[in-house]
Amino acid sequence: MKLWLSLLIVLGGAWQPAFAQMPVVTFDSAKVVAGTALPGSNVIVTATFKIQAGYYLHGNRPTLPQAVATEAVVRGNNAVLVPPVAYGGTTQKTIPGTPQPIQVYEGALSLTVPVVIRPNAGFPIVLPGIIGYAPVDAKTHVAGPIEQVRFEITIPLATNLPPTNLKGPGKK
């Protein structure tokens, strides 16, 4: 009986990696690209994602009726307001059976996230996000099931401000 139980445990462990598939999209990084992160200010954050080789995603406004749109949301909180995100550029891909090329994300995807920081904000600010997509196999052009990836954007307090007691040129 012990041998049978041990065999089931070993086989169960061997099967586990086959069922645990890595997501096609992974969060890469987020960076403040415009503005200074201070209470009462506005900043623009760029979030980037990697798309696994051999797959592509339909754009956030697909032209094919059966295509699943890639959609992302970043949530604000009581310290910030986050308007809808903007999606980075797509590439054109010719798909067999379609009259014209379609817009897809391949290799990477970027989001532009506007952030309005309220005067009472505490730092660092952590914004949860989620991206939903249906990965498409680049060889067969068959979409897989809808997947979601959760991510977080962290905005630290800006520390690169000039000192306030600087004297201008010619002043003593």
Residue pairs with C-beta under 8 A, 6 or more apart in sequence:
22 52
23 147
23 149
24 51
24 52
24 55
24 57
24 133
24 135
24 144
24 147
25 49
25 50
25 51
25 52
25 57
25 109
25 131
25 133
25 135
25 147
25 149
26 49
26 50
26 52
26 149
27 47
27 49
27 149
27 151
28 48
28 49
28 50
28 108
29 47
29 48
30 45
30 46
30 47
30 48
30 113
30 151
30 153
30 154
31 45
31 46
32 43
32 44
32 45
32 155
33 44
33 45
33 46
34 43
34 44
35 41
35 42
35 43
35 44
36 43
36 158
36 160
36 161
37 43
37 117
37 123
37 125
37 155
37 156
37 157
37 158
38 117
38 157
38 158
38 161
39 117
39 118
39 119
39 120
39 121
40 117
40 118
40 119
40 121
41 117
42 114
42 115
42 116
42 117
43 114
43 115
43 117
43 155
44 112
44 113
44 114
44 115
45 112
45 113
45 115
45 153
45 155
46 110
46 111
46 112
46 113
47 74
47 110
47 111
47 113
47 129
47 151
47 153
48 108
48 109
48 110
48 111
49 108
49 109
49 110
49 111
49 131
49 149
49 151
50 107
50 108
51 57
51 105
51 106
51 107
51 108
51 109
51 135
52 135
53 107
54 137
54 138
54 139
55 106
55 135
55 136
55 137
55 138
56 93
56 104
56 105
56 106
56 135
56 136
56 138
57 70
57 104
57 105
57 106
57 109
57 133
57 134
57 135
57 136
58 64
58 67
58 68
58 69
58 70
58 102
58 103
58 104
58 105
58 133
58 134
58 136
58 143
59 69
59 70
59 87
59 90
59 102
59 103
59 104
59 105
60 69
60 70
60 71
60 72
60 87
61 69
61 103
62 68
62 69
62 102
62 103
63 100
63 102
63 103
64 95
64 98
64 102
67 102
67 134
67 143
68 133
68 134
68 143
68 146
70 87
70 105
70 109
70 131
70 132
70 133
71 131
71 132
71 133
72 85
72 87
72 111
72 129
72 130
72 131
72 132
73 85
73 129
73 130
74 82
74 85
74 111
74 113
74 127
74 128
74 129
74 153
75 82
75 127
75 128
75 129
76 82
76 115
76 127
77 125
77 127
78 118
78 120
79 117
79 118
79 120
79 121
79 122
79 125
80 115
80 116
80 117
80 118
80 121
80 125
80 127
81 115
81 116
81 118
82 113
82 114
82 115
82 116
82 127
83 114
83 116
85 111
85 112
85 113
85 114
86 111
86 112
86 114
87 109
87 110
87 111
87 112
88 105
88 108
88 109
88 110
88 111
88 112
90 103
90 104
90 105
91 103
91 104
91 105
91 106
92 101
92 102
92 103
92 104
93 101
93 102
93 103
93 104
93 106
94 101
95 101
95 102
95 141
96 141
104 136
106 138
109 131
111 131
113 127
113 129
113 153
115 125
115 127
115 155
117 125
117 155
123 155
123 156
123 157
124 154
124 155
124 156
124 157
125 154
125 155
126 152
126 153
126 154
126 155
127 152
127 153
127 154
127 155
128 150
128 151
128 152
129 150
129 151
129 152
129 153
130 148
130 149
130 150
130 151
131 148
131 149
131 151
132 146
132 147
132 148
133 146
133 147
134 143
134 144
134 145
134 146
134 147
135 143
135 144
135 147
136 142
136 143
136 144
137 143
137 144
